[in-house]
């Protein structure tokens, strides 16, 4: 092996390791900041998480304990229809994100409709993003998150992080996926299969 080929192989190896490392520690979140990290997002206090989060048992109902949820592709990203506390929205399937994420715009909308309140605030949370920096977010309890249409999959008491960026995408992350036995993406049929 020539010296140049060894150097090239080493560089490729280092880049691959860096990519894997960053993939493991990051969540697909925006890195924009507007410098107002000290501002209060809502005008109410923070109850304890024990007061908010209830049962973690989520049985699946359906044929063979599986539910198929269609997704739509947009610019290489998979979107599923959901209802957050009864309000229809589109969320990105993001298996690389540890939590479920909504923007402050959606949070304010849910708050204005009386669908989240001070009782739903869990507290501040910190997330590490791809560049290694920490972002502060506000963790809330979504009383109900429903995925799909006719054969909907419903989760109670879903922890979600509010991103201060009003343009942040809505991400359906592992906080939801970890509640089922398996999640399979069928790209041929454009469905996500949730199994017990």
C-alpha positions as CSV (number, residue, x, y, z in Angstrom):
1,X,0.0,0.0,0.0
2,X,1.4,3.4,-1.0
3,X,1.9,6.2,1.5
4,X,-0.9,8.3,-0.1
5,X,-3.4,5.5,0.0
6,X,-2.6,4.9,3.7
7,X,-3.2,8.6,4.5
8,X,-6.4,8.6,2.4
9,X,-7.6,5.5,4.2
10,X,-6.8,7.0,7.6
11,X,-8.7,10.3,6.7
12,X,-11.7,8.3,5.5
13,X,-11.7,6.2,8.7
14,X,-11.5,9.4,10.9
15,X,-14.3,11.0,9.0
16,X,-16.5,7.9,9.3
17,X,-15.8,7.7,13.1
18,X,-16.6,11.4,13.5
19,X,-19.9,11.0,11.6
20,X,-20.9,8.0,13.7
21,X,-20.0,9.8,16.9
22,X,-22.0,12.9,15.9
23,X,-25.0,10.7,14.9
24,X,-25.0,9.0,18.2
25,X,-25.0,12.2,20.3
26,X,-27.2,14.4,18.2
27,X,-30.8,15.1,17.6
28,X,-32.0,16.6,14.3
29,X,-32.6,20.0,15.8
30,X,-32.0,23.5,14.6
31,X,-29.0,25.4,15.9
32,X,-30.4,28.9,15.4
33,X,-30.4,31.1,18.5
34,X,-31.8,34.6,18.8
35,X,-29.9,35.5,22.0
36,X,-32.9,35.6,24.3
37,X,-32.3,32.5,26.2
38,X,-33.1,34.2,29.5
39,X,-36.7,35.1,28.5
40,X,-39.6,33.2,30.0
41,X,-41.6,31.3,27.4
42,X,-44.8,31.0,29.3
43,X,-46.3,32.9,32.2
44,X,-46.7,30.1,34.7
45,X,-44.7,28.0,37.1
46,X,-43.3,24.5,36.9
47,X,-45.0,21.6,38.8
48,X,-43.1,18.4,39.5
49,X,-42.8,15.7,36.8
50,X,-44.4,13.2,39.2
51,X,-47.6,15.3,39.1
52,X,-47.6,15.2,35.3
53,X,-46.5,11.9,33.9
54,X,-48.7,8.9,34.4
55,X,-48.7,5.3,33.2
56,X,-46.1,4.0,30.8
57,X,-48.2,1.0,29.6
58,X,-49.4,1.4,26.0
59,X,-51.0,-1.7,24.6
60,X,-51.4,-1.9,20.8
61,X,-54.8,-2.9,19.4
62,X,-55.3,-4.1,15.9
63,X,-54.6,-7.1,13.7
64,X,-51.7,-9.2,15.1
65,X,-50.9,-6.3,17.5
66,X,-49.6,-4.2,14.5
67,X,-50.8,-0.9,13.3
68,X,-49.7,0.5,9.9
69,X,-49.4,4.3,9.6
70,X,-48.9,5.9,6.2
71,X,-46.3,8.5,5.7
72,X,-45.7,11.2,3.1
73,X,-42.3,12.0,1.6
74,X,-41.2,15.6,1.2
75,X,-37.7,16.5,0.1
76,X,-36.4,13.1,1.4
77,X,-38.1,13.5,4.8
78,X,-40.9,11.2,6.1
79,X,-44.0,12.9,7.6
80,X,-46.8,11.3,9.5
81,X,-50.2,12.7,10.4
82,X,-50.6,13.1,14.2
83,X,-52.9,14.8,16.6
84,X,-51.3,16.6,19.5
85,X,-53.9,16.9,22.3
86,X,-56.5,16.6,19.5
87,X,-55.1,19.1,17.0
88,X,-54.0,17.7,13.6
89,X,-50.4,18.3,12.7
90,X,-47.6,16.7,10.6
91,X,-44.5,15.4,12.3
92,X,-41.2,14.2,10.9
93,X,-40.2,10.6,11.7
94,X,-36.8,11.0,13.4
95,X,-35.3,7.9,14.9
96,X,-32.1,9.8,15.6
97,X,-33.9,12.2,18.0
98,X,-34.2,11.0,21.6
99,X,-37.3,13.1,22.4
100,X,-40.4,14.4,20.6
101,X,-39.9,18.1,19.6
102,X,-42.3,20.9,18.9
103,X,-41.6,24.5,18.2
104,X,-42.7,27.4,20.4
105,X,-45.2,28.3,17.7
106,X,-47.1,25.0,18.1
107,X,-46.8,25.2,21.9
108,X,-48.2,28.7,21.9
109,X,-51.1,27.6,19.7
110,X,-51.9,24.6,22.0
111,X,-51.7,27.0,25.0
112,X,-54.0,29.5,23.3
113,X,-56.6,26.8,22.8
114,X,-56.3,25.6,26.4
115,X,-54.8,22.3,25.3
116,X,-51.6,22.7,27.4
117,X,-51.5,24.5,30.7
118,X,-49.2,25.1,33.6
119,X,-49.9,21.6,34.9
120,X,-48.3,20.2,31.7
121,X,-44.9,21.9,32.3
122,X,-42.3,19.4,33.5
123,X,-39.3,21.8,33.5
124,X,-36.1,22.8,31.7
125,X,-34.1,20.2,29.8
126,X,-30.8,20.3,28.0
127,X,-30.1,18.7,24.6
128,X,-26.8,18.2,22.9
129,X,-26.9,19.0,19.2
130,X,-24.6,18.1,16.3
131,X,-22.0,20.8,16.9
132,X,-21.6,19.6,20.5
133,X,-23.2,22.6,22.1
134,X,-26.0,22.4,24.6
135,X,-29.5,23.9,24.0
136,X,-32.0,24.7,26.7
137,X,-35.5,23.5,26.1
138,X,-38.7,23.4,28.0
139,X,-40.1,19.9,28.6
140,X,-43.8,19.5,28.6
141,X,-46.4,16.7,28.9
142,X,-48.6,16.2,25.9
143,X,-51.6,14.5,27.4
144,X,-52.3,12.7,24.1
145,X,-50.4,12.0,20.9
146,X,-52.3,10.1,18.2
147,X,-50.5,8.7,15.1
148,X,-52.4,7.7,12.0
149,X,-56.0,7.9,10.9
150,X,-58.7,5.3,11.1
151,X,-56.6,2.8,13.0
152,X,-54.8,5.4,15.1
153,X,-52.1,4.6,17.7
154,X,-52.7,6.7,20.8
155,X,-50.1,7.5,23.4
156,X,-50.9,9.2,26.7
157,X,-48.5,11.5,28.6
158,X,-45.8,12.0,26.0
159,X,-42.9,14.1,27.1
160,X,-42.0,16.7,24.4
161,X,-39.4,19.4,24.2
162,X,-40.3,22.9,23.1
163,X,-37.7,24.5,20.9
164,X,-37.6,28.3,21.1
165,X,-37.1,28.5,17.3
166,X,-40.5,29.2,15.8
167,X,-39.4,27.5,12.6
168,X,-38.2,24.3,14.2
169,X,-39.7,21.2,12.7
170,X,-42.0,18.9,14.6
171,X,-40.1,15.7,15.3
172,X,-41.5,12.4,16.4
173,X,-38.6,10.8,18.2
174,X,-37.6,7.9,20.3
175,X,-39.7,8.9,23.3
176,X,-42.6,7.6,21.3
177,X,-40.8,4.8,19.4
178,X,-39.5,3.3,22.7
179,X,-43.0,2.7,23.9
180,X,-43.7,-0.1,21.3
181,X,-41.9,-3.4,20.6
182,X,-40.7,-2.4,17.2
183,X,-41.0,0.2,14.5
184,X,-40.5,-0.8,10.9
185,X,-40.4,1.6,7.9
186,X,-41.7,0.0,4.7
187,X,-40.4,2.2,2.0
188,X,-42.1,0.2,-0.8
189,X,-45.6,0.8,0.6
190,X,-44.9,4.1,2.4
191,X,-46.0,2.9,5.8
192,X,-44.6,2.7,9.3
193,X,-45.5,-0.5,11.1
194,X,-45.7,-0.3,14.9
195,X,-45.6,-3.7,16.5
196,X,-46.2,-4.8,20.1
